[in-house]
Amino acid sequence: MATTFKFEAKDQSGRTVTGTITAESQNDVLEDLRRRSLTPMSVKKGGGGLFAKSKAKPRAKKASVKKGELEVFTRQLSTMLSAGIPMLEALEIQAEQADSPGFRFCLETIVDDIRTGADLSKAMEPHKRVFSDIYVSMIRAGEVSGQIDVILTRLAEYLEAAAHLRNEIKAAMTYPVVSLFLVLGIAGFLMMGIVPSFKPVFDSLEVELPGLTVLTMDVAFFMRDYWYVLFGGAIGGFLLFRFWIKTPAGGKAWDHITLRMPVFGGLFKKVALSRFSRTFSTLIKSGVPILGAMEIVSQTAGNKVISEIVDQARDSVRSGDTLSEPFTKSTVFPPMVVKMMGIGERSGALDALLEKISEFYDQQVEAEVKGLTALIEPIMIAVMGFVVGGIVLAVFLPIFKLQEALSGGG
């Protein structure tokens, strides 16, 4: 059954065209508009439709995105634009198939803003929880250069590489954290649930208890009787630590510590250098001005020590000096990285050399994660054996001492 649809579209010169079409479905309307070389902006049937605004818009909420959803969205949007699908239609399709309600609402809001004439980068700016400064800046550079599909492809590659790096770090940290909680759990169960029950036995032995046993029993009773003090102290210490690292001085001090931490310090340093190099390279390659790129890199470095160095380098470039000089004075950036940056700056191939640095450190991180996993496993087994074995030894030492006493008396 034919129905009348109201439409709003733009012609090839950018003028807005409105009118009505009688068709069987909205898809037929869209096909008719495309045949006329018109870009559909709104198609409404009785006030609604595929591209129509909702009558009752839900209240604004904090947009959220599921893990991996932004990467998929970016990759698919790039593919759709490369295939010639108009931006508005591509975004509408992406909004319809979004998994999380918050992300769907975010895309619907962006579609509405674009209908009113806003650029994609401008429409994305309010949604900072979904689209970071890097994302928005690269989209803006793509709009200026007219290569939005190419920029989206680079963004997808950047997001996928960053996600891979995060997974590597998570893999490196999961085993020791789980193992540590397991050791603490077993030790707590033995000290609070098992060791105190041996006190009547030790009292009946009528022998002088070894120092290790006395210490273990005292600790066990303290843990059993004052568990709430330990629990509250642990929570309070954690909250105090969180508050401290959120202060400027505390955050910088903690970032210094993480870069110099035994075992994990080298890994965190390589991760920070990889993130710095990849972000800087991607922004420059996408056409973002170098000062603007450095400002974004400083904000997204994830380490205040590196952010401070980048800010110094930005001031150096602004005053007409070289980019690499402030990095030379830093102990965080290895000489190889500084030299490659200097060569890239002089040759005009800074983005390519930064990309090589990022790839190098990605490989280093992957190799170090495997090495740490192999190293941490025997260390945690040894720690567990030491703790559990010490508790068991403390329990059995009085029995051994009684046996020696009886043998001597016999």
Buried (B, 14 or more C-beta within 10 A) or exposed (E): EEBEBBBBBBEEEEEEBEEEBEBEBBEBBBEBBBEEEBBBBBBBBEEEBBBBBEEEEEEEEEBBBEEEBBBBBBBBBBBBBEEEBBBBBBBBBBBEEBEBEBBBBBBBBBBBBBBEEBBBBBBBBBBEEBBBBBBBBBBBBBBBEEBBBBBBBBBBBBBBBBBEBEEBBEBBBEBBEEBEEEBEEBBEEBBBEEBBEBEEEBEEEEBEBBEBBBEBBEBBBBBEEEEEEEEEEEEEEEEEEEEEBEEEEBBBBBBBEBBEEEEBEBBBBBBBBBBBBBBBBBBBBBBBEBEBBBBBBBBBBBBBBBBBBBBBBBEBBEEEEBBBBBBEEBEBBBEEBBBBBBEBBEEEBBBBBBBBBBBBBBEBBBEBBEEBBEEBEEEBEEEBEEBBEBBBBBBEBBBEBBEEBEEEEE
